Amino acid sequence: MAPERAGEVVARLDELGLPAHPSEFRRGAMACTGLQFCKLALVETKQRAVDLVEALERRFPDFDAKARLNVNGCPNSCARYQVSDIGLAGGESAGDGNFQLHLGGDLGEGKAFGQRVRERVLAADAEGVVSGLLSAYLAGRRQDESMQRWLRRQPAETLAALSRPPVPAGAPA
């Protein structure tokens, strides 16, 4: 391909939903095959991960840090939820499903499994929970602090409070 046509290729990839310059959310997302293809899965994962990434891209268009979001359909860890910044692991089915929430895992310099912060996050609440965590990170991070490091320096009680599902408008608090 001629170098002067690179712009055309990038534009065409964008039209196909394959951005040449993906957001940090898209770059850092992983999902197992979930209910669609796995008999062990308890929840749907692929479309949920796509929807979550798209929602985060709309809500945080200028997000400038690495954010690894792994969505797993069961506790078997095909999507490695324990070693991501934000890991959602499929739990017992409850209508539309639910997830355990694990935070702060890493296989890099600070090797550690993420800590399980919530036993149950309803699938419908996942976007609000993740958005709340990202908002808190952006507001409270130190200069050049990674999300993983920020998560690790938070006390368990703080992470539990930050990861509470948002209260719907008009509902009693």
N, C-alpha and C positions, 0 to 999 in steps of 0.2 A: 504494500500500500504506500502511496505517495504521502510524505509527511504533511503536505498541505491539506490533505483530506482527513486528518486526525479529528478535527472539530466536527465533521460530519458523522464520524463513527461514534464519538462521545455523545452527540445529540441523539443518534439512533439508539444507542444503548440506554440512555435516559428514557426515551419513549417506550422501550421494552420493559422498563422497571428494573434495569440492571445498571445503576448509576456508576459511572467511572470514578466518581469522587463521593463515596458513601459517607453518611453521617457516622459519628462514633458509635451510635446505637446499632446501626445496621452492621457496621464492621465488627462489633463485639458480641453480636447475638448468635446463639446456638440453640437448636431445638432437636430433640429426638423425633422419631417418626410418629410417636403418639398413637392415639386410637385408630388413626387411619390405616396403619400397617402393622401394628404390634399387638399381639394378643395379651401381653402383660400390662399394657398401658391402662391407666385408670382415667385419664383425661386427655382431651385433644391438646396438641402442642403447636404444630406447625402454623396453623392460621392464627392461633392465639399469639404466638411470638411475632408474626408479621403485623397483626393489629396493634400489639403493644409497641413495637418499634415505630410504626407510623404515627401513633398517638404521641410518643415521646418526641419524635422529630417535629411535630406541630407545636407541642408545648414548649420545647427547649431548642429552638432553631439554631442558636449560637453555642450550644453545649461544646466545650472545648477540652474535655478530658476523656481518657480511655474509660469506657464503661462496659464491662463484660456482663451480659445478661443471658443466663442459661435456663432453658425451660425443659423440664423432664416430665415424662408422662407417668412415671412410677418411681419407686425408691431405688431402682437398679442402676441409675446413674449413667445411662448412655450419653446424655448431654452434659455430664460432669458438673452437676449443680453445686457440688461441694467445693469446687475450686474456682468459682466465679465471684465477681464482686456481689452480684445479686443472683441467687439461685432459687428457682421455683421447682419443687419436686412434687409431682402428682401424688395426692393422698386419696383417701377413701372417697368414692364417688358420692356426691351430694347434689343431685340435680345436674347442674352444669359443671360440677367438679370443683375441686379445691386443691390447694398447694400448701406444702410446708415452705417456709421462707428461711433461706440460709444466706448469711451475709459475711463478706470479708475473706473469702477463700482465695488462695493463690498458689501456683506452682513455681513462681519465680523466686526472687531473693528472700522473701519472707514466707517460705513454704508453710502452709497451714490449711486445714479444712475450714470452711466458713462455719460460723456458729449458727445453729438453728435458733432463730429468733421468734418464730411463730409456728405453731403446730398446724394452724389452719388459716389460710387466706382464700376466701372465695374467689373463683376465677373472675367473677364480675367486679371484684374489688382490686384486682391485681394492678390495673393501671393507676388507680389512686394511691395505692401503697407505694409503688415504685416512684411515682411522681413526687410524693411527699419526701421520700428518702433523697431523691436527686435535688429537690429544692433545699433541703436541709444541708446537703453537702455543698452546694453552691454558696449558700449563705455562711457556712461555718468553716470552710476549708482554709488552710494556711496557703501562703503563696507557693505555687507549684506542687501542692499536695495531691497525690493520687487519691482516687476514690477508695481504693483498697486500704491505703494507710489511714485515711480519714475514718473509714468504718472500723478499723482495728483499734483506734484510740478512743472510740466511744464506749462508755460503759454499757453493759447489757441492758440495763433499765432504760437508758436513753434510746437505744436501738428499738427496744420493744415499744416505747412510746411513739417514736417517729414512724414506726411501721403499722400503726393502728389504721384500719380502714377508715376513710373519710366518712363523716356522718352526712347522709343525703340531706339536701336542702329541705327544710320544713319538718324534718324528723326530730324527735326529742333527743337531746344530747346525752 
